[in-house]
Amino acid sequence: MTIEDVKKHIRDVYDFPVQGIVFKDLTTAFKDAECMRFFEEEMYRLYKDKGITKVIGIESRGFIMAPILGNRLGVGFVPIRKKGKLPAETYEVSYGKEYGADVIQLHKDALVADDVVLIHDDLLATGGTMKAACDLVKLFNVKKIYVNFLVELDFLKGIEKFDKDIDVKSLIHY
């Protein structure tokens, strides 16, 4: 399977979630076993030699591939969730999104300073959510942060939001 093959499985949904937006629906790729294997293999290839100690997924679509990759790398999975969804003490970061403001949280005991972290989400648009996730992880003074997306919408220039010391990779570009 190639990137072009996977792109054929990603559906465009017009005017979702609001008028004028073309939503890249990855659920049509997720339901295909070959696409899922492609995502897993490509991400594993990118990160197998990076010394990753934790894979973080961002609620909710980041929860699909992050645990799979964590398992493949032999490391744990850590969820970043929306405010009020984690049961223990948390750190939190507020941020602006395309459609309003939001807050994400991470358990205070989720990471340690020696961690090398990969933060995963399905799609990079404007970069607001992932930038907030990076800011949240930086509160732990981890050794290194890697960021990964399945899809990047290049024309929105979300990658420009990230600090230069953060290694950002996307598998598919539009």
N, C-alpha and C positions, 0 to 999 in steps of 0.2 A: 504494500500500500504506500502511496506517495501523498505528499501534502495536497496535490491537486485532487486526488481521489477523496481525501477527507473533506476538502472544501465542497465537494458535490453532496455531502451528507449534512452540511450546515445550511439550515433554512433561513431565509430572510423573511421577517414579519414586519410589514409596513405599518406605520403609525402606532407602534407599541413601544413603550408603555404610554406614550403621548404622541399627539399629532406631529408629523414631520420626522420622527425617528424611524430608522430601519434597524430593527433588533436582530442581531445574529443569534439565532436559536440553536444552541449546541445540543439540546436534548435529542435531536434527530441523529446526531453523531454518537451520543452516549448509548443509544439503543442498539448500535451496531458493534458487534464484538471485535471486528477487525479494526475499526476506528479506535476503540478502547485500547486494544493491544498497541496500536501505533502511538497513541498518547503516552502509554506507560513506557514503551521501549525508548521513545525519543527523549522523554524526561529523564529516564534512568541513565541513558547514554550521556546526557549533559551533566549530570550531577554525581555519578558513581564515584568519581575520584576527588571530590571537593571536601571530604571530611564532614559532611552534613551530620549533625547530631539530633536535630528535630526538624520535622516538616510541619509547617503551620498552614491551615486552610482557613479561608475567610468565608464566613456564613453568606450564602448558603451553597452556591455552586462550587466554591472552593473545597467543600467537603466531599465532593465526588472523587476527584483524582488525588488529593493530598494524602489521604490514608493509604491508598493503593501504592503511591510512590514511597511513603514512609515505610510500609511493609517491605517493599522491594529493596530499599536501601538498608533495611534492618534497624530502623530507628523509630522513635515514637511520633505520634500525631498529636498536635496541639490545636484546638479550635480558637479562633478569634470570633467572638459573637457580638450580636447587637446588645445594647444596654438591657440589663435585667434578665438575661438568659443564663448566666453563669452563677452557680450557687455559693461559691466561696468569695474571699476577698479578691478584688480586681483592681487593676490599673485601667484607666479609660482615656480615650482621646476623642474630641469632637472634631468634626470636619464638615465641609460643604460638599454636596453632591450635585449632579446635573439637575435633580428634581427637588432639592431642599437640603436640610441639615440632618446629620445623624451622629450617633455615638457608638463606638466599638469598644469592647473590653477584652481583657486577657487576665487569667488568674495570676495572682502575684507569685505563686510558686511554680508557674509553668516553665520557666527558663532559668538558666544560671549563666554567669559571666563566661564560662568556658564554651558555651554552645556556639555552634556554627549552624545558622538557621536558613532554611529555605521557606519562603512564604509563597504560597500558590493561590491563584484565583483563576477563574475561567477566562476572563476577558479584560483587556486594558482599553478603556475608553479615554476619559479625561485624566485618570490617574488619582483622583481624590481619595478613594477608598484605600488603595494600596499605599499611597503616601502616608495616610493615617496609620495603617498597619505597621509600616516601617518605623514611624515615630513611636508607636506603642512598644515595639520590640527593642528599640534603642534605649528605653528606660531600664532594660536589664543589662546594658553594657556588654552585649554579646560580642564574640570575636569577629564575626562576619555575618552579613546578611546577603543572601541571594534571593532574587525575585523571579518568579516564573508565571507565564500566562500561556494558555492554549492559543488564544487569539489576541491580536493587537490591531486596533483600528488606527493605522499610522496617521491618517489625516487629522486626527484629534490631538496629536502631539503630546499624549499623556506621559510618554517616557521622559519628557523634559522636566517633569516635576521631581524626579529622583536625584538624590545626591550622587555625585560622581563615584563615591566609594561603594555604591550598591550595584551589583552585577544583575542586570535585567535582561531576561531572554523571553522571547515569545516563539511558539512553534509555527504559527500561521499568521500571515500579515494580509490585511486588506487596506 
